[in-house]
Amino acid sequence: MNLAARDGLAALRSRLQEQKAQAIERYRRQPRPEALLAALRRVADTQVRALLESHPLPRGACLAAIGGYGRGELYPGSDLDILVLLERNPDAAGRECIEGFIAALWDIGLEPGHSVRTLAQCRHEAAADITVQTSLLEARWLAGSRKLFQQFRAQMQADLDPCEFYLAKRTEMQQRHARHQDTPYALEPNCKEAPGGLRDLQVLLWLARAAGLGASWKAVARTDLLTSAEFRALRRAERAFKRLRIELHLLAGRREDRVLFDLQPRLAHVYGFVDQPHRRASELLMQRYYWAARVVCQVNRLLMQSLEERLFPQPQAPVQRLDDDFCVRRNRLVLQRPDAFERKPGLLLGVFLALQQHPELQGMAADTLRALWHARRHIDKHFRDDPANQQQFLSILQQAQGIVHALRDMTLWGILPRYLPPFRRIVGQMQHDLFHAYTVDQHILMVIRNVRRFTMPEHAQEYPLASQLIADLDDHWLLYVAALFHDIAKGRGGDHSQLGAAEVRRFARRHRLPRADSQFLEFLVREHLTMSQVAQKRDLSDPQVIHAFAQRVGTQHRLAALYLLTVADIRGTSPRVWNTWKGKLLEDLYHQTLATLGGARPDTRTILALRKEAAATEIRRLGLRDESRDAFWSQLDVAYFLRHDANEIAWHTRHLYHCFQGPAPVVRARVLGQSEALQILAYAPDRSDLFMDICTCFDRHGLSIQDARIHTTRQGWALDSFIVLLPEGDRDYRAHATLIEHELLATLSVSPQTLAAQTLGHRGSRRSRVFPIMPSVSLQPDEQGGNWRLSVMTADRVGLLHDLARVFTRHGVSLKMAKIMTLGDRVEDIFIVQGGILDQARGQLQFERHVFEALAAQPVGTQARAPFQPSIPTQASS
């Protein structure tokens, strides 16, 4: 390229940047999304045409804008989608022209997403790929042969079959929604691709255009598919999404369609939101997002059905009378009278009950949905106090099927939030606890869905114990009520479990539930966190822990219900939170508590005998001799057998019975469950920094420790057992098992001095950096004499356990047991420790301070650490 050409490109690039900056500056003074998108499109058009003067296309070619650029919308970070349309395949000179033009686009700062095709090739690609066809349908002429472009447009329109196009786009939309968990209420939603986002609006316009109803919302509104109120709500939502996507691109400095945690506070500032008591500015911003997404979901449902009826008419479709209020048309529920909801407001609940009782129907017709949406204002205090309406609501929860679908639709159309005012307060409510993945209302619906799945035979293999327990509960519909209220008081401040128990008590009184049912619901809502906390934070080998929990639960019926609610709750928080290990802990707690409630009073001696006998039976099946087993077991004390189940004891014995006297360390790993976790056995000479060295190895491989059980044999060897998870997105546990065995064995075989020189970075998650939590440390005497219970809570990060282990080593504190409770990006860990320094008040305070400093080690991008507040000394520690 000669000097003049380079200067010309530099001038175009400078002009492009200047014009884009001017357009964005005008937008900042008056944020009108459509005006900016059109301005950026005009800037791109001008520069592309100017570039063609120095880099012409082959003779007879046409340059067209396609996709969003063809639609006339160009976002700050979007690619430039263009089509080079040719009469015939290019020769060498033609290819050189095209390549030079595309390279020049990059040189001036326009990032093209380009295709080079003949008309025949366009037809072939469009027929094979609905996405390509959709993009080409939005083609807009930029330069070159207008005749060729007109031929192209005419051929694309001629090839378009509206019915096939509708079916293909509907399938594509369903698949796209599934990739986003079929909910617009994710905490980091994609404003373009997620349900209720911009893409849904574009699909509706594409389908309306294919059906001949117009290419704009104004044109669609002139038909009978949209009311004026729906049109206004839709336009507000569309403008909100367009502005949001623009702001995301500008803040990120690139194309970014996800409303990331990192960007939410800055977005809130741009929009002018400020923090309120119990509400962050970013939460207020996201509630507006969820409002817009809900509107789009509502209109999407209405228009998709209306378009289907237009494109697939059935003029002779018979109307079947269902009852005095409803009939069936095209296998959908229809009101007998258009004003039925105004005449009989109780039908606002009755319509959902009718759908549950007639599962053969495919939902409501579009006109019924529209009438439902506009009639929701009739749900007021008088409506809620009507005994008939209250009975209908209970009947919805008591049906044999359709419960989850009914509640989801009742939420979407604003019926449930109006019928239950406390629920309305948590619609779109964010949760910044570092482990929930959905808004509060959507989490509640997920928990109800999980409880419902326990009742379905096709999921019995997935939830064996839960399926068994719920089959024996005659009143399992009450679990839906408990799930509905368990988090309903989130965001108010105070203990949401206690506040939720008060709400469900009022609900039970208003709906005239028996006193026993009311007390049962209060118990479940008030204690819905208890079972998880006991299972993951307490030593289940301690009979006193089981006895105390059994007293708190009271009955086997409550125990079964609490177990079901707990499993459904944990699995409804985030795909990352549940794992096989947590499931096992809950099952162990359930079975031990059930035995206690059934009259069993197992003491330590009984538990020890039963566990040893079960382990011995399993070991004999492996072909090991009793003498070999007993020689190894003689090196283990009672605490070891109480802290490991029979299967773990047998696994340890199998690998250690022949080499427990050394001299080399032993490491073994096995996959748990359906490739959900690794269990790792580490056997090596004990030393003060051994736990720290093991943590170093795990951190190097990105392993997250979920459980650690530390034991020292009578010969002074450490027998440590860990449950670890692979980094997020990596599920190949079997491949990693061998690698970890090799790497950890190498770690245990090198000198401590070599390991001590290694350092680890402090990398926290994006979410924990944006929404940091104040670390907390508590050191209290354990129930067992001579031990101390160290409780910590902080944001999870790489190297956290390693840093804590360094503190233990520094103070000569030995670890006896660790209960690692990882909740997404938050950890709540319990360590049972021993050490001479802990027998002195000054030593305790110094140890706590250094633990706090390890927790508050500041990852890059976080806020300043909080000041250390020592725990209040107990009588035993003062």
Residue, then its C-alpha position, 0 to 999 in steps of 0.5 A: m500500500n502506497l503512502a497516499a493510500r495509507d494517508g487516505l485510510a488514516a483520514l477515513r479512520s479519523r473522520l469515523q472516530e470523530q463522527k461516532a464521538q459526536a453522535i455519542e456526545r449528542y446521545r449523552r445530552q439527550p439519550r434517545p436510543e433510536a436516534l443514536l442507532a440511526a446516527l451510527r448507521r449513517v456514519a458507517d454508511t458514509q464511510v463505507r461508501a467513501l471507502l469504495e471510491s478507493h477500494p472498488l468492488p468488482r464490476g456488476a457487484c452489489l454491496a448490501a447491509i444485512g442483519g441489524y445493520g441492514r435494519g438500520e440499527l448499529y450499536p456502538g460495539s456491533d459488527l458491520d454485517i455486510l453482503v458482497l453480492l455477485e452475479r457470478n463467482p469472482d475471478a482472481a482479480g475480483r477476489e483481490c478487490i474484495e479482499g482489499f475492500i474488507a481489509a480496508l474496512w478493518d483498517i479504518g476501524l469498522e469491524p465487518g462480519h462479511s459474506v461473499r455470495t452469488l444470488a444462487q448461493c444466497r438462496h442455498e444458504a437461506a434454505a439451509d439456515i433460518t438465521v441466514q435467511t432472516s439476516l438476508l431478509e433485512a438486506r438494505w442496499l449500500a452501493g453497486s448494482r441496484k438491479l442485482f439487489q432488486q433481483f436479490r430482494a425479489q428472490m428472497q421474498a419469493d422463497l419465503d414461506p410464511c408458515e415454514f418461516y414461523l415454525a422455524k423461528r418458533t423452534e429457534m426461539q425455544q432453543r434460544h430460551a432453553r440456553h438461557q434456562d427459560t427465564p428472563y430473571a437471571l441475575e446477569p441476563n443477556c439483554k439481547e438473547a435471553p427470554g424477554g430480550l431484544r431478540d424476542l421483539q425482533v422475532l415478532l417483527w420478522l414474523a409479522r413481516a413474513a405474514g404481511l402485517g408490516a415491518s414496524w410496530k406502528a404497522v402491527a398496531r394498525t391491525d387487531l393484534l395489539t391494543s393501544a395500551e399494549f403498543r405503548a407498553l411494548r414501545r417503552a420496553e423496546r426503548a428501554f432495552k435499546r438504551l440498555r444495550i447501548e449503555l452496556h457497549l459504551l461502558a464495556g468499550r466493546r460489544e457486551d450484551r450481558v448485564l454483568f455484575d461488574l457493570q450493574p453499579r455503573l449502569a445504575h449511576v448512568y440511569g440516576f439510581v441511588d442506594q436506598p435502605h435495604r436496596r442497592a441502586s443496581e437492584l432498582l435498575m434490575q427491577r426495571y429490567y425485569w419489568a421490561a422483560r416481563v412486558v416483552c414475554q407477555v406480548n411475545r405470548l400474545l402475538m405468537q398465538s395471534l400470528e399462529e392463528r393468522l398463518f394457520p387458519q382453521p375457519q371450520a374449527p368447532v367451538q366446544r362448550l366447557d362450562d358456563d364460563f369457558c369453551v374450547r377453540r383450536n384446543r385452547l381455553v376461551l372465555q364464553r363472554p369477552d367481559a367475563f373477567e369483569r362480570k365474575p372476577g373470580l375467574l381470574l383464578g378459575v381460568f388457571l384451575a380450569l387449565q389444570q383440570h383439562p391438561e389436554l388443552q394447550g393453554m389460553a387463546a390470545d384474546t383470553l390472555r389479553a383479557l386476563w392481563h387487562a383485568r388483573r386490576h380487579i384483584d384487590k382486598h375485597f377479591r383476596d378476602d372472598p372465601a370462594n377465591q381463597q378456596q380456588f387458590l388452594s385448589i390450584l395448589q392441590q391439583a394433581q398436575g399443572i401447579v408449576h405451570a399455573l404459578r409461573d403464568m400467574t406470575l407472568w400475567g401479574i395475578l399471583p403478585r396481586y393475590l399475594p401482596p408479600f409476593r409482589r414485593i419480591v418480584g424482580q428482587m435481586q439477591h447478592d448473597l453470592f450463591h443465588a442465581y435468580t431473583v427471589d420470585q424466580h427462585i421460589l418458583m424453582v423450589i416449587r418446581n423441584v418439590r413438584r418433581f419429587t412427585m413425578p415417577e419419571h424423576a424417581q431415579e434422580y431423587p430416590l429418597a425424596s420421591q419415597l418420602i413425598a409419596d408417604l405425605d398425604d398433605h404434600w401440597l402444603l410443601y408448595v405453600a411453604a416453598l411459596f413463603h420460605d423466602i417471601a420476606k427477603g429484602r426487608g431487613g431482619d431474619h427473613s425466616q421469622l418474617g416469612a413464618a409470620e406471613v405464612r401464619r397470616f396466609a393460613r389464618r386468612h385461608r382458614l387452614p386447620r391449626a395443625d396445618s398452620q403450625f406445620l407451615e410456620f415450622l417449615v418456613r421458620e426452619h427452612l435453613t436449619m437442616s442445611q446448616v446442621a448438615q454442612k456445619r456440624d459434626l454429624s458423628d456427634p450424637q448430641v448434634i443429632h439429638a438436638f436437631a431431633q428435638r428441634v424437628g419434633t416429629q418424623h412427619r416434620l423431618a420428612a417435609l423439612y428434608l424435601l424442602t431443603v433439597a428443593d431449596i438448595r437445588g433451586t438456588s444455582p446449578r453450582v450449589w448442589n453436589t453429591w456431597k451435600g446430598k449425602l450429608l442431608e441424607d445422613l442427617y435425615h436417617q440419623t435423626l429418623a432413628t432418634l425420633g423413632g426411639a433410638r438413642p445411639d451412643t458412641r459405642t453403638i455407632l462405633a460398633l455398627r460402623k466397624e461391622a459394616a466396613a468389615t463386611e465390605i472389606r471381606r467382599l474385597g478379599l482382604r484378610d481380617e488380620s491385615r484389616d485389624a493391623f491397620w485399624s489398630q493405628l486408628d482411634v475412635a474419632y476416625f471411625l466416627r468421622h468416616d462412614a463404612n464405605e470410606i473406611a473400607w476404601h481407606t483400608r483397601h489402599l493402606y492396609h499393606c503400606f500403612q507403616g510407610p515409608a512413602p506417602v500414599v494418594r488415591a482419588r475416586v469419582l463420587g456420584q455421577s461425576e460430581a466430585l472427587q474424593i481424595l485420600a492423602y496419607a503422609p508423615d504428619r507435620s505442621d504445614l501439611f494441610m497448607d501444602i495440600c491446599t497449595c496443590f489443590d489451588r494450583h489445579g483450581l480445585s475447590i475443597q468442599d469437605a476436609r477430614i483430618h486425622t493423625t494415626r498412632q504412628g504419627w502419620a496424617l490420614d486426610s480425606f477431602i471432597v473437591l470440585l473441579p473448576e466450573g465448566d470442567r466435568d471430566y472427573r475421571a481424567h483428573a483423578t489420575l492427574i491429581e493422584h500424581e501431582l499431590l503425591a509429588t507435592l507430598s514427596v518434596s521438601p517443605q522448604t520448597l513448597a514454602a517458597q510457592t505463593l498463590g494469587h488472590r483471585g476472587s469471582r467477578r460477583s464477589r468483587v462487585f458485591p463484596i461481603m464483610p468477612s466474619v470470624s468467630l472462635q468459641p470452645d467446642e463441645q469436645g474438651g480441648n478443641w476450639r470451633l473456628s467459624v469463618m464467612t467470606a467471599d470464596r476465592v483461589g488460595l483462601l484455604h491455603d491462606l488460612a492453613r498458613v495462619f494455622t501453621r504460623h500459630g502452631v494450631s493443628l486442624k482436626m476437622a473442617k466443614i467447608m460450606t461453599l455456597g456459590d461464591r460464598v463460603e461458611d466454613i467451620f474448623i475444629v482446631q487445637g493449639g496451646i496459643l488458644d489457651q490464652a486470651r491474648g493468643q486467641l485474639q492474635f489468632e483471630r486477627h490473623v485469620f481475619e486478615a487472611l480472609a480479607a486479603q484483597p483480590v484485585g478490584t475489590q473494595a478496601r477491607a473491613p476493620f477487624q471486630p473480635s468475637i465476644p470472649t466467652q467465659a471459657s476463653s476469658 
